[in-house]
Amino acid sequence: MRFYITTLFSLLLAAPVAAWAAVDRTAVVSLLEREWGELQSVVAGVLGAWALLIQGMPSGEELSVIARTGLPLLLLWPLRSLSRWLAAWLTGYLRGLHNQLVSGDIKHKGLRALTRFVTSITPLVPWLLFLWVALLVPVFPSAEAGPGGALPLLYVVYVVYVLVNLSLEWFLLSACQGAGTYLNGETTELLERRSHSVTSLLLLPWVVITLSEYLLQSTAVSHLIGALVWLFSWLMLSYLLHFYREPLVTNLKRLTPERFDPIIEPLAAGRITVFLLPLLIPLNLVLFFRAFMEQLLGEFAWYQRLSARWFRMRNQLQEDAEESDVAECTDENYLRWFESYGEGDYPIINTGLSDVFQRYYSAWNADRGDDNVLLMTGEPGIGKKSAVKRFCKEVGAADQNVRIAMLDIPARTLDANTLFSLVGEQIGVDLTDGPAALANANETLEPTLLVLNNAEHLFLADVGALDAWQALLSLTNARAGNLFWMIVMNNQSWAYLCNVFGRDYQMRNVVRVKRWTQAEIRSLILSRNQQSGYRLRYDDVLMDTRAPANNSLRNAEQRYFSLLWDASRGVPVTALRLWQESVTTRRNEVTVRVPRIPSGSRIEKSGSNQSFILAAIVIHGTLNTAEIMRVTNLSENVVRFSLKATLEDEIVEKGEDGRYRITALWYHTVVSILNRMNMLHE
């Protein structure tokens, strides 16, 4: 290493020596004599201006004489005090305005993310404004104004000095935090003192170079002074950075691939390499910019999905290689916390559905009018029924005058009279005559909140199998203001019925339950894990070995839940199932691996018959063998063979009632394939 350094310095010194040997010394001496004369003329002009100031200034030239004496430069001190006062006031105002915007509950994700950036640059904004104003002030020629004309330039130097001081403090703090270096109050104060000391030492040389450029008009002497000042600035910056060279090098390793570590590591030690540390500033700024963009875009679902899929793509080969080595989790005591959603003593995650329900319910409860029907639709496992049950409990606790009735519609209730009987039993009205009986009984009907779960059981996609759904529509259209309907249905079933009857001719108020956000999925999983008492550990694939130790765990957690949220499509039940599949337990520790999405290649290769069967199950929610044969017009042996294959692949599951449904793990894979085949209605 020493040999290379010695060779480098020899080459660097050889060029100046050769250039000096080729210089015409007579011309150099002549140039220096001429510029020495210019410097003497500048000094003579200042002394002459002072002589006129003392003896008496000619009429009409007072301002010019005062400017040539340099007295206007004394205004720098009041300008400095005024600038600091204005900067403090403007910074406080901007922070107050920012706090008002944040407390105003900003809903736009991009604006909410940008507020973080605004907070970090608030101390710089006043000085950037002062710099802009100072650069707009015209500068008079030095031949007319003398040293006093440099006042705007020197004020610019002072503003730049403050900006450099603040920027250095921010840069060093960001470098230490990015590298995982802990800074307490004492070390932070020491960092600020060092930054202030270095910039203070640079202030006088910057003043000198500014005055030389202004007064000597870019002569060789001014260029020489400028070169010396820039060299001095480089040395002082190197001196400051050598206290924090380890965080700088650590951040640089995060920015570059691991194979460049042998080249980067020598920068962390050695006396000669300290002079190269200023070159790390732009590289670290690139890292900070990348981190900021990740935070800014991380608020958007499309970026979360894109980053998760990109990570999965990069690690697909490693996942496939490790798939056979993954041990199954056998601790049933841990798995029971992730069996279902919304029942028992599990933590409740508020997704805002209750507020939506309350808005429609309150409007009906205020006037008991005809706008008394609300349909909830969403994907299986998204939490429709659980949200409705919690809402009914809230209504029951808040309003004792409203009766609450809940009906789980039996599988394939296809007859209108059967539906009339079930609904009439719940509300205490004989509905043998259908909607007319409901309208006639409205005056005597106790105010009732009626919930109909599993409304997809009211039809089959076959001729003559839509009577029960039409009967329900006739009941909801009856003038019965004392009855508030809440109907819960699978989204694929609702899409099919909209294509049959028309979306605008069935129910006016439809709430489509949105998929959960990544934060809500994370809260769902981590809250249950916390109650289980198990400690989390993330697999090495998820850990960022280039990141600091204190950030590595947080980054692994963020990466995992991005993958889990993308794989589950924001459906909580699917997320719970994927969590069960991606964890293993050992004593009181849970190891979390990359969640795996089932591959749809087996479905695509299975043929059209299986696709028709799966589409029928998706549209109806659940079907038995006879119902599948009816809606697909396939023979019994074809249906049973396909069902057997999908059961073996765990694509569908058969319940205790003998009905088939798509498993949570496979649901979105199946839906994606069927949508590509244009076999679904949504």
Summary of the structure (lengths in Angstrom):
residues: 682
radius of gyration: 38.0
end to end distance: 66.4
largest distance: 121.2
contacts: 1990
relative contact order: 0.06
helix: 68%
strand: 7%
